[in-house]
Amino acid sequence: MARMFLHFARIQFDVVAFTVDRSVLQEEEIEDVPVIPFEEITAHFSPNTHQMIIAIGYLEMNRLRMRKHAEGLARGYRFANYVHPSVIWHPTLVAGENNIILDHVAIHPYTRLGNSNFICSNASIGHGCRIGDGCLINSGVAIGGETRIGDGCFLGLNATIGDNIVVEHHCYIGANTLISRHTKAEEVYVSASGERFPLPSHAFLHFAARATP
């Protein structure tokens, strides 16, 4: 995730290093950017002159991203937000810190974002929504207006959340899943995957053409 995000981050920031826990360190550099053990990061890049941003996926239902944010704060670092230039930032939007918002995300007026959220390309968040801390909102997600998403939720590709819905904390909403009622905390919602049609593609086109009036 961080390797991918590097190419976005360089649009706005001078990226000087990656940092990971020594126990999971595998590479000394990624695309010419050094990888520094987190335990040593302050000795290399002072928190007085550098900011952090946490680009981690939904490991531990997003708790790892939130925990690393807290550990960075404990070391004295300030945290940046990344908002892609394609995103319209309305004057009524409010956001915390350590948020990553990728390209062509629509966030409508009066929405509030917490901290440490990762919002992928082409998501849509309706007016007056409340997004908690540490959520991962995947590409193509649509959230209706005045909806509240609790801390640590995962919303899969093309999931749809209706308007005026409350999704409680640490819910897992799978790809292509519609949520039209309130949830309870830590629930899982998944929709059936697509079914294989019993014809090869070229034969299906002929079948579909015959079926069309």
PEKANOR-V53152 format. One record per residue. N is the residue number from 1. RES is the residue in one small letter. OMEGA is omega in whole degrees, -180 to 180 (* if undefined). Layout:
# PEKANOR-V53152
{{N & RES & OMEGA} {N & RES & OMEGA}}
This chain:
# PEKANOR-V53152
{{1 & m & -180} {2 & a & 178} {3 & r & 177} {4 & m & -175} {5 & f & 178} {6 & l & -176} {7 & h & 172} {8 & f & -174} {9 & a & -179} {10 & r & 176} {11 & i & -173} {12 & q & -169} {13 & f & 168} {14 & d & -176} {15 & v & -175} {16 & v & -178} {17 & a & 160} {18 & f & 172} {19 & t & 177} {20 & v & 175} {21 & d & -180} {22 & r & -176} {23 & s & 180} {24 & v & -180} {25 & l & -178} {26 & q & -177} {27 & e & 178} {28 & e & 175} {29 & e & 176} {30 & i & 180} {31 & e & 177} {32 & d & 176} {33 & v & -177} {34 & p & 175} {35 & v & -173} {36 & i & 174} {37 & p & -178} {38 & f & -180} {39 & e & -176} {40 & e & -167} {41 & i & -177} {42 & t & 179} {43 & a & -178} {44 & h & -175} {45 & f & -173} {46 & s & 174} {47 & p & 176} {48 & n & -175} {49 & t & -177} {50 & h & 174} {51 & q & 175} {52 & m & 166} {53 & i & -172} {54 & i & 180} {55 & a & -180} {56 & i & 178} {57 & g & -172} {58 & y & 175} {59 & l & -179} {60 & e & -177} {61 & m & 175} {62 & n & -179} {63 & r & -180} {64 & l & 179} {65 & r & 180} {66 & m & -180} {67 & r & 179} {68 & k & 173} {69 & h & 180} {70 & a & 179} {71 & e & 176} {72 & g & 176} {73 & l & -180} {74 & a & 177} {75 & r & 174} {76 & g & -178} {77 & y & 166} {78 & r & -177} {79 & f & 179} {80 & a & 162} {81 & n & 170} {82 & y & 176} {83 & v & -177} {84 & h & -178} {85 & p & 180} {86 & s & -176} {87 & v & 176} {88 & i & -178} {89 & w & -178} {90 & h & -179} {91 & p & -177} {92 & t & 178} {93 & l & 178} {94 & v & 180} {95 & a & 174} {96 & g & -178} {97 & e & 177} {98 & n & 175} {99 & n & 175} {100 & i & -179} {101 & i & -174} {102 & l & -167} {103 & d & 172} {104 & h & 170} {105 & v & 176} {106 & a & 176} {107 & i & -172} {108 & h & -175} {109 & p & 175} {110 & y & 176} {111 & t & 178} {112 & r & 176} {113 & l & 175} {114 & g & -179} {115 & n & 168} {116 & s & 175} {117 & n & 177} {118 & f & -176} {119 & i & -172} {120 & c & -172} {121 & s & 170} {122 & n & 171} {123 & a & 179} {124 & s & -179} {125 & i & -174} {126 & g & -176} {127 & h & 172} {128 & g & 179} {129 & c & 175} {130 & r & 178} {131 & i & -176} {132 & g & 180} {133 & d & 167} {134 & g & 177} {135 & c & 169} {136 & l & -178} {137 & i & -171} {138 & n & -178} {139 & s & 176} {140 & g & 179} {141 & v & 175} {142 & a & -179} {143 & i & -180} {144 & g & -176} {145 & g & 176} {146 & e & 179} {147 & t & 179} {148 & r & 176} {149 & i & -177} {150 & g & -177} {151 & d & 168} {152 & g & -178} {153 & c & 173} {154 & f & 177} {155 & l & -174} {156 & g & -177} {157 & l & 173} {158 & n & 172} {159 & a & -180} {160 & t & 178} {161 & i & -178} {162 & g & -180} {163 & d & 179} {164 & n & 179} {165 & i & 173} {166 & v & 173} {167 & v & -175} {168 & e & -168} {169 & h & 174} {170 & h & 171} {171 & c & 175} {172 & y & 179} {173 & i & -174} {174 & g & -179} {175 & a & 175} {176 & n & -177} {177 & t & 177} {178 & l & 175} {179 & i & -177} {180 & s & 177} {181 & r & 180} {182 & h & 176} {183 & t & 168} {184 & k & -177} {185 & a & 172} {186 & e & 176} {187 & e & 179} {188 & v & 177} {189 & y & 178} {190 & v & 178} {191 & s & 178} {192 & a & 178} {193 & s & 179} {194 & g & 180} {195 & e & 178} {196 & r & 176} {197 & f & -171} {198 & p & 174} {199 & l & 170} {200 & p & -171} {201 & s & -177} {202 & h & 178} {203 & a & 179} {204 & f & 179} {205 & l & 177} {206 & h & 178} {207 & f & -179} {208 & a & 180} {209 & a & 179} {210 & r & -178} {211 & a & -178} {212 & t & -180} {213 & p & *}}
